């Protein structure tokens, strides 16, 4: 048993109101730059819907994730190593800009400068890629609140699998919101697809990142990711993806999307898993068994044997204690109400979801029944407005019994807690009916309904003393071994997945100071800091190179010359 620590997230879909605050704040923090106008590290999809990019779940078309070959071994859907190398210069299996959307802005100057007239002036949309006028026909959120249904929902790959069982009439349509970020998988197929070894999985917390120095823009990672959460920056020629806000997480602060979530539906924590059993779990023949297989490799952090193994693996003691208090472990393995998104992709995703219960209480009340009576709720689970079959195709590879069991637990929690809130004796038979105790239900209710900030986010801080060690560790896809499904070996196209990583955490104390102060930098050091996040890729960032004695700061390119191309014009103060 080799114990590894993994940062994970759980989202309670019963709480999501589709406000898109998480998407907007993530966009402003991470992708508010030239070259990534179309990129949304976090997006909120309406289900049913085509998703973003369009129909990304159709792996027959996009070839993302893993599959079990005839010999029982895992392999990438994109084919053998030779096939991937032959198509490395022209990868045909990836979304086009039309599958995402062509980003646009409006001619706001027409509105602000137009003279007084009889008719209100109109701001024409302009493409942010070509700068030419365009017609808006698609976006990252075109399906919002079932916009255009059922014409658009009929192309939902999940709905197509169960279309014969689900009503699609517009007046009877169901919907719920599904926020998505990078899954930061235990077995990331994007990392195994990368010929340059630019995508790697951090040893200390399992966060999957892209080394911008190593990335060569092959875009094999875009194809390899079944969730299509790796994007290509057309300005820099590099791949980019969600970083799980690692500069924040390293200092114990939750991700931007979690911090700003209006519904408080996100939970972040550490789990411990057995790396030696990952290959066995990911190779499980029956896709419907993959959920239990992934749960089986997640270890009990209170087990003395696991604690000893974690200490031998040099996992810090405070990280082990954080795993013991982790809401992620509780929701996945103690209460068993969190489910992975598309486990059949075999990437072992670590962003899990609590499925929505749907408006069952209102539906039962309208028919004259007690909407919170346990017997009524249990009887209505399989006839909910949101079909169990649809949820099962999303979270359990089609296993409806597993989804029904989770929904029964959520319904039992409502009924059990109502008795307590009304001053009636607790009915232990309700808890027993779903395989839980009354105390389990009360604890689960506290976590899902009234948990405080430090209960929802149990994030251990990084250890600065491990920084030099982490720079030298070989990390990457846990299936990248001799003869494994990764690219493998060294060759003319760069290192394989799992090479030496140049990322360290030695500056997390500085980051902690910046995150907890009123200003971004102390006045004394403000002039010395260079902000690369807002750099548009043209010229050189202000402050990157020292100014000449006879010129003002920030006007020099790499050659010491004048203002770089695309940099804001500055007037020389000298006469």
C-alpha positions in Angstrom: 0.0 0.0 0.0 1.4 3.4 -1.1 -0.6 6.2 0.3 -1.1 9.4 -1.7 -3.0 12.6 -0.8 -5.5 14.0 -3.3 -7.3 17.3 -3.2 -11.0 16.9 -4.2 -14.3 18.7 -4.4 -17.9 17.8 -4.0 -20.8 19.8 -5.3 -24.4 19.6 -4.0 -26.5 20.0 -7.1 -29.7 20.5 -4.9 -28.2 23.9 -4.0 -27.1 25.2 -7.4 -29.3 28.1 -8.6 -27.5 28.7 -11.9 -26.4 32.2 -11.0 -23.0 31.6 -12.8 -21.1 33.6 -10.1 -18.5 30.9 -10.0 -18.0 31.1 -13.8 -17.6 34.9 -13.8 -15.2 35.1 -10.9 -13.1 32.3 -12.3 -13.1 34.1 -15.7 -11.9 37.3 -14.1 -9.2 35.6 -12.0 -7.7 33.2 -14.5 -8.8 33.7 -18.2 -9.3 37.5 -18.5 -6.4 37.7 -21.1 -5.8 37.7 -24.8 -5.9 34.3 -26.4 -8.4 32.7 -23.9 -11.5 34.7 -24.6 -13.5 31.5 -25.3 -12.0 29.7 -22.3 -14.1 28.9 -19.2 -12.2 26.9 -16.6 -15.5 26.8 -14.7 -18.8 26.7 -16.5 -22.4 26.0 -15.4 -24.4 23.8 -17.8 -28.2 23.4 -17.9 -29.2 19.8 -18.1 -30.4 18.4 -20.4 -28.3 20.2 -22.9 -25.3 19.8 -25.2 -22.8 21.1 -22.7 -19.6 23.0 -23.4 -18.0 22.4 -25.9 -21.0 21.0 -27.8 -21.6 17.3 -27.2 -18.3 16.8 -25.4 -19.7 13.6 -23.8 -19.9 11.8 -27.1 -16.6 9.9 -26.9 -17.4 7.9 -30.0 -16.6 11.2 -31.7 -14.0 12.9 -29.5 -12.1 9.8 -28.3 -11.4 11.1 -24.8 -10.5 9.0 -21.8 -9.5 5.4 -21.4 -10.9 2.1 -22.6 -10.2 -1.6 -21.8 -8.5 -3.3 -24.7 -9.0 -6.9 -25.8 -6.2 -8.0 -23.6 -7.8 -6.4 -20.5 -5.3 -3.6 -20.3 -6.1 0.1 -20.3 -5.4 2.2 -23.4 -6.3 5.6 -24.6 -9.3 5.9 -26.8 -7.2 7.9 -29.3 -5.3 4.7 -30.2 -1.8 3.4 -29.9 1.4 5.4 -29.3 2.3 5.0 -33.0 -1.0 6.3 -34.2 -0.8 9.3 -31.9 2.8 10.1 -33.0 1.8 9.8 -36.7 -1.0 12.5 -36.2 1.0 14.7 -33.8 1.4 17.5 -36.4 -2.2 17.5 -37.4 -4.5 16.1 -34.7 -7.9 15.7 -36.4 -9.9 14.8 -33.3 -10.5 18.0 -31.3 -13.3 20.6 -31.1 -13.2 23.6 -33.4 -14.0 27.1 -32.4 -17.6 26.5 -33.5 -17.9 23.6 -31.0 -16.9 26.1 -28.3 -18.2 29.5 -29.6 -16.7 32.5 -31.3 -16.2 35.1 -28.5 -17.6 38.5 -29.2 -17.9 42.0 -27.8 -20.1 44.9 -28.7 -19.5 48.2 -30.4 -20.1 50.1 -27.2 -18.7 53.3 -28.7 -21.7 53.6 -30.9 -23.9 53.7 -27.8 -21.8 56.2 -25.9 -21.0 58.6 -28.7 -24.2 58.4 -30.7 -26.0 61.8 -31.0 -29.6 62.3 -29.8 -31.9 60.7 -32.3 -35.4 59.3 -32.7 -34.3 55.6 -32.5 -32.1 54.0 -29.9 -28.7 53.1 -31.5 -27.8 49.4 -31.6 -24.4 48.0 -30.6 -23.3 45.5 -33.2 -21.4 42.4 -32.1 -17.8 42.0 -33.2 -15.7 38.9 -33.1 -12.9 39.0 -30.5 -10.9 36.7 -32.8 -11.1 38.4 -36.2 -12.4 41.9 -35.1 -15.1 41.7 -37.8 -18.9 42.0 -37.4 -20.5 38.7 -36.7 -23.9 37.0 -35.9 -24.1 35.5 -32.5 -25.3 31.9 -32.9 -23.8 30.0 -29.9 -22.1 30.6 -26.6 -20.8 28.7 -23.6 -24.2 29.0 -22.0 -26.6 28.7 -24.9 -28.7 26.0 -23.2 -29.2 28.1 -20.1 -32.6 27.4 -18.5 -33.4 25.2 -21.5 -33.1 28.0 -24.0 -34.3 26.6 -27.3 -35.5 23.3 -26.0 -36.4 20.8 -27.3 -34.6 21.6 -30.5 -31.2 21.8 -28.7 -31.7 19.2 -26.0 -32.3 16.4 -28.6 -28.5 16.6 -29.3 -27.6 15.9 -25.7 -25.5 12.7 -25.8 -26.8 11.6 -22.4 -30.4 12.1 -23.4 -29.9 10.2 -26.6 -29.1 7.1 -24.6 -32.4 7.2 -22.8 -34.6 9.2 -25.1 -37.2 6.4 -25.3 -37.7 6.5 -21.6 -38.0 10.3 -21.1 -40.7 12.7 -22.0 -39.3 15.5 -24.1 -42.3 17.7 -24.5 -41.4 21.3 -23.7 -44.2 21.8 -21.2 -43.0 18.7 -19.3 -39.3 19.3 -19.6 -37.1 18.9 -16.5 -33.9 20.8 -15.8 -31.1 21.2 -13.3 -27.7 22.9 -13.2 -24.4 21.2 -13.5 -21.2 23.3 -12.6 -18.1 21.8 -14.1 -14.3 22.3 -13.6 -11.3 20.2 -14.4 -11.8 16.8 -12.6 -8.1 16.7 -11.5 -8.3 12.9 -12.1 -6.3 10.3 -10.3 -5.6 8.8 -13.7 -5.6 11.8 -16.0 -5.8 10.8 -19.7 -4.7 14.3 -20.7 -1.3 13.7 -19.0 -0.8 10.3 -20.6 -1.7 11.9 -24.0 0.8 14.7 -23.8 4.0 13.8 -25.9 6.0 16.6 -24.2 5.3 15.7 -20.6 3.9 19.2 -20.0 0.9 18.0 -18.1 1.7 16.5 -14.7 0.0 15.5 -11.5 1.5 17.1 -8.4 2.9 14.6 -5.9 1.8 16.5 -2.8 -1.9 17.1 -3.5 -2.8 15.5 -6.8 -3.7 18.8 -8.6 -3.1 18.4 -12.4 -1.2 21.3 -14.0 0.4 22.3 -17.3 4.1 23.2 -17.4 4.0 26.2 -19.8 7.7 25.8 -20.5 7.4 22.3 -21.7 4.2 22.6 -23.6 4.7 22.5 -27.4 1.1 23.1 -28.4 0.5 19.5 -29.8 -3.0 19.7 -28.4 -3.1 16.0 -27.8 -4.3 16.8 -24.3 -7.4 18.5 -25.6 -8.3 15.3 -27.4 -7.3 13.0 -24.5 -9.4 14.8 -21.9 -13.0 13.3 -22.0 -14.4 16.3 -20.1 -12.8 18.8 -22.6 -11.4 20.9 -19.8 -8.0 21.5 -21.4 -8.0 24.5 -23.7 -5.6 25.9 -26.3 -4.4 29.5 -26.0 -4.1 30.6 -29.6 -2.0 33.6 -28.6 0.8 31.8 -26.7 0.4 28.4 -28.5 0.2 26.7 -25.1 -2.4 24.5 -23.4 -4.2 25.9 -20.3 -6.6 24.4 -17.8 -8.1 24.8 -14.3 -5.4 24.9 -11.7 -7.7 24.3 -8.7 -6.5 27.8 -7.7 -3.3 26.1 -6.3 -1.8 29.4 -5.1 -4.8 29.8 -2.9 -5.1 26.2 -1.8 -1.5 26.1 -0.8 -2.2 28.7 1.9 -5.5 27.1 3.0 -7.8 29.3 1.1 -10.6 27.7 -1.1 -10.7 28.1 -4.8 -12.3 31.2 -6.3 -15.3 29.4 -7.6 -15.9 27.9 -4.1 -15.3 31.2 -2.2 -17.8 33.1 -4.3 -20.5 30.4 -4.7 -23.8 31.9 -3.7 -25.4 28.6 -2.9 -22.6 27.3 -0.7 -22.8 24.1 -2.6 -19.0 23.3 -2.9 -16.9 21.3 -0.5 -13.1 21.0 -0.6 -10.9 18.6 1.3 -8.2 15.9 1.2 -8.6 12.2 0.7 -6.0 9.5 1.0 -5.9 6.7 -1.6 -3.8 3.7 -2.4 -1.8 4.4 -5.5 -0.9 0.7 -6.0 -4.5 -0.2 -6.6 -5.3 2.5 -9.1 -4.6 0.4 -12.2 -6.7 -2.5 -11.0 -9.6 -0.2 -10.2 -9.4 1.7 -13.5 -9.3 -1.6 -15.4 -12.6 -2.9 -13.9 -14.4 -4.6 -16.8 -18.0 -3.5 -16.1 -18.4 0.3 -16.3 -21.1 0.2 -13.7 -18.6 -1.3 -11.2 -16.2 1.6 -11.6 -17.9 3.7 -8.9 -17.4 1.1 -6.2 -13.9 0.4 -7.6 -12.9 4.0 -7.2 -14.4 4.2 -3.7 -12.4 1.1 -2.7 -9.1 2.8 -3.3 -10.0 5.7 -1.1 -8.6 4.8 2.3 -10.0 5.3 5.8 -7.9 8.1 7.4 -8.8 6.9 10.9 -7.4 3.4 10.3 -4.1 3.1 12.2 -2.5 1.0 9.4 -3.4 3.8 6.9 -2.0 6.4 9.2 1.3 4.5 9.5 1.5 4.0 5.8 0.8 7.7 5.2 3.6 8.7 7.6 6.0 6.4 5.9 5.0 8.1 2.6 6.1 11.4 4.3 2.6 12.8 4.3 2.6 15.6 7.0 0.7 14.9 10.2 -1.6 17.9 9.8 -2.6 16.6 6.3 -3.6 13.3 7.8 -5.7 15.1 10.4 -7.2 17.2 7.6 -8.1 14.0 5.8 -9.8 12.7 9.0 -12.0 15.9 9.0 -12.4 16.0 5.3 -16.0 16.6 4.1 -15.0 14.9 0.8 -14.3 11.6 2.5 -17.4 11.9 4.6 -19.7 12.5 1.6 -18.1 9.8 -0.6 -17.3 7.0 1.8 -19.2 7.6 5.0 -22.6 8.8 3.8 -22.2 7.5 0.2 -24.2 10.3 -1.4 -21.5 11.8 -3.7 -21.1 10.4 -7.2 -18.3 10.9 -9.8 -19.1 12.5 -13.2 -18.9 9.8 -15.9 -16.9 7.1 -14.2 -17.0 5.1 -17.4 -14.2 7.4 -18.8 -11.9 5.5 -16.3 -9.9 8.6 -15.4 -10.9 8.4 -11.7 -12.3 11.9 -11.4 -12.0 13.8 -8.1 -14.8 16.3 -8.5 -17.9 14.5 -7.3 -21.6 15.5 -7.2 -24.6 15.0 -5.0 -27.5 14.4 -7.5 -30.5 16.8 -7.3 -33.6 15.4 -5.6 -35.9 17.6 -7.8 -39.0 19.3 -6.5 -40.5 16.1 -5.1 -42.1 17.8 -2.1 -44.1 20.3 -4.2 -45.1 17.6 -6.7 -46.5 15.4 -3.9 -48.2 18.3 -2.2 -50.0 19.2 -5.4 -51.5 15.8 -5.5 -52.9 16.0 -2.0 -50.2 14.0 -0.3 -47.8 14.9 2.5 -44.7 15.9 0.6 -42.3 15.2 3.5 -43.7 11.9 4.7 -41.1 9.2 4.4 -43.4 6.7 2.7 -44.5 9.2 0.1 -41.0 10.4 -0.7 -39.6 6.9 -1.1 -42.5 5.9 -3.4 -41.9 9.0 -5.6 -38.2 8.7 -6.0 -38.4 6.6 -9.2 -41.0 8.9 -10.8 -39.3 12.2 -10.1 -39.5 14.9 -12.6 -35.7 14.6 -13.2 -35.5 11.0 -14.5 -33.3 8.7 -12.5 -32.1 7.2 -15.8 -30.7 10.5 -16.9 -28.8 11.0 -13.6 -27.5 7.4 -13.8 -26.0 8.0 -17.2 -24.2 11.1 -15.8 -22.9 9.7 -12.5 -23.0 5.9 -12.4 -22.6 4.7 -16.0 -26.3 3.8 -16.1 -26.7 2.1 -12.7 -30.1 3.4 -11.6 -30.1 1.5 -8.3 -27.1 3.4 -7.1 -28.7 6.8 -7.9 -32.0 5.7 -6.4 -30.2 4.8 -3.2 -28.6 8.3 -2.9 -31.9 10.0 -3.6 -33.6 7.8 -0.9 -31.0 9.0 1.6 -31.6 12.6 0.7 -35.4 12.1 1.0 -35.0 10.3 4.3 -32.9 13.2 5.7 -35.8 15.6 4.9 -38.4 13.5 6.5 -36.3 12.6 9.6 -35.2 16.2 10.2 -38.8 17.5 9.9 -39.9 15.4 12.9 -37.0 16.9 15.0 -37.7 20.4 13.8 -41.4 20.1 14.8 -40.6 18.8 18.2 -41.7 15.2 17.5 -39.7 12.1 18.5 -37.2 10.9 16.0 -38.3 8.0 13.9 -35.3 5.7 13.7 -37.1 3.5 11.2 -36.6 6.2 8.5 -32.9 6.1 9.0 -32.8 2.3 9.1 -34.7 2.1 5.8 -31.7 3.7 4.0 -29.1 1.8 6.0 -28.2 4.7 8.3 -28.6 5.7 11.9 -30.3 8.7 13.3 -27.0 10.2 14.2 -25.7 9.6 10.7 -28.6 11.5 9.3 -28.1 14.4 11.7 -24.4 14.6 10.9 -25.1 14.5 7.2 -27.8 17.2 7.5 -25.4 19.5 9.3 -22.8 19.1 6.6 -25.2 19.5 3.7 -27.4 22.2 5.2 -25.8 24.3 7.9 -22.0 23.6 7.8 -19.8 26.6 8.5 -17.0 27.8 6.4 -14.2 25.7 8.1 -16.4 22.6 7.9 -17.0 22.9 4.1 -13.4 23.8 3.4 -10.8 21.6 5.2 -7.7 22.6 3.3 -4.2 21.9 4.8 -1.5 24.4 4.0 1.5 23.4 2.0 4.8 22.8 3.7 7.6 25.0 2.6 10.2 22.6 3.7 9.0 20.1 1.1 9.4 22.5 -1.8 13.0 21.5 -2.9 12.0 17.8 -2.7 8.9 18.3 -4.8 10.9 19.9 -7.5 12.8 16.6 -8.0 10.0 14.1 -7.7 8.7 12.3 -10.7 5.0 12.8 -10.9 2.4 12.2 -13.6 -0.1 9.7 -14.7 -0.2 6.8 -12.2 -0.6 4.5 -15.2 2.6 5.6 -16.8 4.9 2.7 -16.1 7.0 0.5 -18.3 4.8 -0.9 -21.0 1.8 1.1 -19.7 -0.7 3.1 -21.7 1.1 6.4 -21.6 3.3 7.8 -24.4 6.4 6.3 -22.7 10.1 6.7 -23.2 12.2 9.6 -24.4 12.1 10.6 -28.1 12.3 13.4 -30.6 9.0 14.9 -29.4 10.1 15.6 -25.8 9.8 13.9 -22.5 7.0 11.6 -21.5 4.3 12.3 -19.0 5.8 12.2 -15.5 9.1 14.0 -16.0 10.8 16.3 -13.5 8.5 19.1 -12.5 9.8 22.6 -11.8 7.0 23.7 -9.5 7.7 24.3 -5.9 5.8 25.8 -3.0 8.6 27.8 -1.3 6.7 31.0 -1.8 3.4 30.1 -0.1 4.1 32.3 2.9 4.4 35.3 0.6 1.1 34.2 -1.0 -0.6 33.9 2.4 0.4 37.5 3.2 -1.0 38.8 -0.1 -4.2 36.9 0.2 -4.9 38.1 3.7 -4.0 41.8 3.4 -6.1 44.7 2.1 -3.8 45.4 -0.9 -2.2 43.1 -3.4 1.3 44.0 -2.3 3.0 46.0 0.4 3.9 49.5 -0.8 7.6 48.9 -0.3 7.6 46.0 -2.7 4.8 47.0 -5.1 7.2 48.4 -7.7 9.2 45.2 -7.8 6.3 42.9 -8.6 5.5 41.8 -12.1 1.9 40.8 -12.9 1.9 38.1 -15.6 -1.8 37.2 -15.2 -2.9 40.3 -17.0 -0.2 40.2 -19.7 -1.7 39.9 -23.2 1.3 38.1 -24.7 2.6 41.1 -26.6 5.8 42.9 -25.9 7.0 42.5 -22.3 5.2 43.0 -19.0 5.8 46.3 -17.1 8.6 45.9 -14.7 10.0 42.7 -16.2 13.2 44.4 -17.3 15.0 47.2 -15.5 14.7 50.7 -17.1 17.6 52.5 -18.7 18.9 55.4 -16.8 17.6 57.8 -19.4 14.1 56.3 -19.8 11.0 55.8 -17.7 10.2 52.4 -16.1 8.1 49.8 -18.0 9.0 51.0 -21.6 11.5 48.3 -22.5 11.2 45.1 -24.4 13.5 42.2 -24.1 16.1 43.9 -26.3 16.1 47.1 -24.2 14.3 49.0 -26.9 11.0 50.9 -26.9 7.5 49.8 -26.2 6.7 46.2 -27.2 4.1 45.5 -29.8 0.7 45.7 -28.3 1.8 47.5 -25.2 0.0 50.7 -24.2 1.6 53.8 -25.6 3.4 56.0 -23.1 4.5 59.6 -23.9 8.1 60.4 -23.1 8.0 63.1 -20.3 11.2 64.6 -21.6 10.9 67.5 -24.1 
